């Protein structure tokens, strides 16, 4: 929710078009530049809609590494809610690590999950968002 609120505030401040895609209902501010598209439930339905709709230089916020790889391949910028910038140079390694961890979990190894989103993570995300907005304000 905190990351979504940061994006809402940025959209209100800059009037840049923002689209949220999810398979659940979501409340968004009543601004003409912020909208929500609800897709049906199902494996990767939301991800597939995001990939279908995104275009080069769009910013996609996702913690899903395979989705990040797909949008990067389309020329988009992908950033995690923790402010980690996914790039063509680092996404392959991140996909490999994700697959390795998936294999460990499938074999019964308890890998734990990521720590809770902290203040530093939120600030890092806000900084990445501001950097992208400054570079793409007139695009």
C-alpha positions as a Markdown table, in Angstrom:
| # | Residue | x | y | z |
|---|---|---|---|---|
| 1 | Unk | 0.0 | 0.0 | 0.0 |
| 2 | Unk | 2.8 | 2.4 | 0.8 |
| 3 | Unk | 4.4 | 2.1 | -2.6 |
| 4 | Unk | 1.0 | 2.5 | -4.3 |
| 5 | Unk | 0.5 | 5.7 | -2.2 |
| 6 | Unk | 3.9 | 7.0 | -3.4 |
| 7 | Unk | 2.9 | 6.4 | -7.0 |
| 8 | Unk | -0.5 | 8.1 | -6.4 |
| 9 | Unk | 1.2 | 11.2 | -5.1 |
| 10 | Unk | 3.6 | 11.3 | -8.0 |
| 11 | Unk | 0.8 | 11.0 | -10.4 |
| 12 | Unk | -1.1 | 13.7 | -8.7 |
| 13 | Unk | 1.9 | 16.0 | -8.7 |
| 14 | Unk | 3.1 | 15.3 | -12.2 |
| 15 | Unk | -0.1 | 14.4 | -14.0 |
| 16 | Unk | 1.7 | 11.6 | -15.8 |
| 17 | Unk | -0.5 | 8.7 | -16.9 |
| 18 | Unk | -0.5 | 5.8 | -14.5 |
| 19 | Unk | -2.2 | 2.4 | -15.0 |
| 20 | Unk | -2.5 | -0.2 | -12.3 |
| 21 | Unk | -3.3 | -3.8 | -13.5 |
| 22 | Unk | -4.5 | -6.4 | -11.0 |
| 23 | Unk | -6.9 | -9.3 | -10.7 |
| 24 | Unk | -8.5 | -7.7 | -7.7 |
| 25 | Unk | -10.6 | -4.6 | -7.2 |
| 26 | Unk | -8.5 | -1.5 | -6.3 |
| 27 | Unk | -9.3 | 2.0 | -5.3 |
| 28 | Unk | -7.5 | 4.7 | -7.1 |
| 29 | Unk | -7.8 | 8.5 | -6.8 |
| 30 | Unk | -10.4 | 10.1 | -9.0 |
| 31 | Unk | -7.9 | 11.7 | -11.3 |
| 32 | Unk | -8.1 | 11.4 | -15.1 |
| 33 | Unk | -4.5 | 10.3 | -15.4 |
| 34 | Unk | -4.7 | 7.4 | -12.9 |
| 35 | Unk | -6.7 | 4.3 | -13.7 |
| 36 | Unk | -7.0 | 0.7 | -12.7 |
| 37 | Unk | -7.7 | -2.3 | -15.0 |
| 38 | Unk | -9.0 | -5.4 | -13.3 |
| 39 | Unk | -8.3 | -8.6 | -15.2 |
| 40 | Unk | -9.8 | -12.0 | -14.5 |
| 41 | Unk | -8.2 | -14.4 | -12.0 |
| 42 | Unk | -5.7 | -16.8 | -13.3 |
| 43 | Unk | -2.0 | -17.6 | -13.6 |
| 44 | Unk | -0.1 | -14.7 | -15.1 |
| 45 | Unk | -3.2 | -13.0 | -16.4 |
| 46 | Unk | -2.3 | -9.6 | -14.9 |
| 47 | Unk | 1.4 | -10.1 | -16.0 |
| 48 | Unk | 0.3 | -10.8 | -19.6 |
| 49 | Unk | -1.9 | -7.7 | -19.6 |
| 50 | Unk | 1.0 | -5.6 | -18.4 |
| 51 | Unk | 3.3 | -6.9 | -21.1 |
| 52 | Unk | 0.6 | -6.4 | -23.7 |
| 53 | Unk | 0.0 | -2.8 | -22.7 |
| 54 | Unk | 3.5 | -1.6 | -21.9 |
| 55 | Unk | 5.6 | 0.3 | -24.4 |
| 56 | Unk | 9.3 | 1.3 | -24.7 |
| 57 | Unk | 10.3 | 3.7 | -21.9 |
| 58 | Unk | 7.3 | 2.9 | -19.7 |
| 59 | Unk | 8.1 | 2.3 | -16.0 |
| 60 | Unk | 6.8 | -1.0 | -14.6 |
| 61 | Unk | 6.8 | -1.5 | -10.9 |
| 62 | Unk | 7.0 | -5.2 | -10.1 |
| 63 | Unk | 8.6 | -7.6 | -7.7 |
| 64 | Unk | 8.1 | -10.4 | -10.2 |
| 65 | Unk | 11.5 | -11.1 | -11.8 |
| 66 | Unk | 10.1 | -12.9 | -14.9 |
| 67 | Unk | 7.7 | -10.0 | -15.6 |
| 68 | Unk | 10.6 | -7.6 | -15.2 |
| 69 | Unk | 12.5 | -9.6 | -17.8 |
| 70 | Unk | 9.6 | -9.5 | -20.2 |
| 71 | Unk | 9.0 | -5.7 | -20.0 |
| 72 | Unk | 12.8 | -5.0 | -20.2 |
| 73 | Unk | 12.8 | -7.0 | -23.4 |
| 74 | Unk | 10.1 | -4.5 | -24.7 |
| 75 | Unk | 12.3 | -1.5 | -23.8 |
| 76 | Unk | 10.6 | -0.6 | -20.6 |
| 77 | Unk | 12.2 | 0.3 | -17.3 |
| 78 | Unk | 11.5 | -2.1 | -14.4 |
| 79 | Unk | 11.9 | -1.3 | -10.8 |
| 80 | Unk | 11.0 | -3.3 | -7.7 |
| 81 | Unk | 8.9 | -1.9 | -4.8 |
| 82 | Unk | 12.3 | -1.9 | -2.9 |
| 83 | Unk | 13.7 | 0.5 | -5.5 |
| 84 | Unk | 15.9 | -2.1 | -7.2 |
| 85 | Unk | 16.4 | -1.2 | -10.8 |
| 86 | Unk | 16.2 | -4.2 | -13.1 |
| 87 | Unk | 18.3 | -3.7 | -16.3 |
| 88 | Unk | 19.2 | -5.7 | -19.3 |
| 89 | Unk | 22.6 | -6.2 | -17.7 |
| 90 | Unk | 21.4 | -7.6 | -14.3 |
| 91 | Unk | 18.1 | -9.3 | -15.1 |
| 92 | Unk | 19.7 | -12.6 | -16.3 |
| 93 | Unk | 21.5 | -13.0 | -13.0 |
| 94 | Unk | 18.3 | -12.2 | -11.1 |
| 95 | Unk | 16.3 | -14.7 | -13.1 |
| 96 | Unk | 19.0 | -17.4 | -12.4 |
| 97 | Unk | 18.9 | -16.6 | -8.7 |
| 98 | Unk | 15.1 | -16.7 | -8.7 |
| 99 | Unk | 15.1 | -20.1 | -10.4 |
| 100 | Unk | 17.7 | -21.4 | -8.0 |
| 101 | Unk | 15.7 | -20.4 | -5.0 |
| 102 | Unk | 12.6 | -21.9 | -6.6 |
| 103 | Unk | 14.4 | -25.2 | -7.0 |
| 104 | Unk | 15.5 | -25.1 | -3.3 |
| 105 | Unk | 12.0 | -24.5 | -2.2 |
| 106 | Unk | 10.7 | -27.3 | -4.4 |
| 107 | Unk | 13.2 | -29.7 | -2.8 |
| 108 | Unk | 11.9 | -28.8 | 0.7 |
| 109 | Unk | 14.5 | -26.3 | 1.8 |
| 110 | Unk | 12.9 | -23.5 | 3.8 |
| 111 | Unk | 14.4 | -20.3 | 2.2 |
| 112 | Unk | 12.2 | -17.8 | 4.1 |
| 113 | Unk | 10.9 | -14.7 | 2.4 |
| 114 | Unk | 12.2 | -11.2 | 2.0 |
| 115 | Unk | 12.2 | -8.9 | 5.0 |
| 116 | Unk | 9.4 | -6.4 | 5.5 |
| 117 | Unk | 9.6 | -3.3 | 3.4 |
| 118 | Unk | 11.6 | -0.8 | 5.5 |
| 119 | Unk | 11.9 | 3.0 | 5.5 |
| 120 | Unk | 15.2 | 2.8 | 3.4 |
| 121 | Unk | 13.4 | 0.6 | 0.8 |
| 122 | Unk | 10.6 | 3.1 | 0.5 |
| 123 | Unk | 13.0 | 5.9 | 0.1 |
| 124 | Unk | 15.0 | 4.0 | -2.5 |
| 125 | Unk | 11.8 | 3.4 | -4.5 |
| 126 | Unk | 10.8 | 7.0 | -4.2 |
| 127 | Unk | 14.2 | 8.1 | -5.5 |
| 128 | Unk | 14.1 | 5.7 | -8.4 |
| 129 | Unk | 10.6 | 6.9 | -9.3 |
| 130 | Unk | 11.6 | 10.6 | -9.1 |
| 131 | Unk | 14.7 | 9.9 | -11.3 |
| 132 | Unk | 12.5 | 8.2 | -13.9 |
| 133 | Unk | 9.9 | 11.0 | -13.8 |
| 134 | Unk | 12.7 | 13.7 | -14.2 |
| 135 | Unk | 14.0 | 11.8 | -17.3 |
| 136 | Unk | 10.6 | 11.2 | -18.8 |
| 137 | Unk | 8.6 | 14.2 | -17.9 |
| 138 | Unk | 8.2 | 15.3 | -21.5 |
| 139 | Unk | 8.3 | 12.0 | -23.3 |
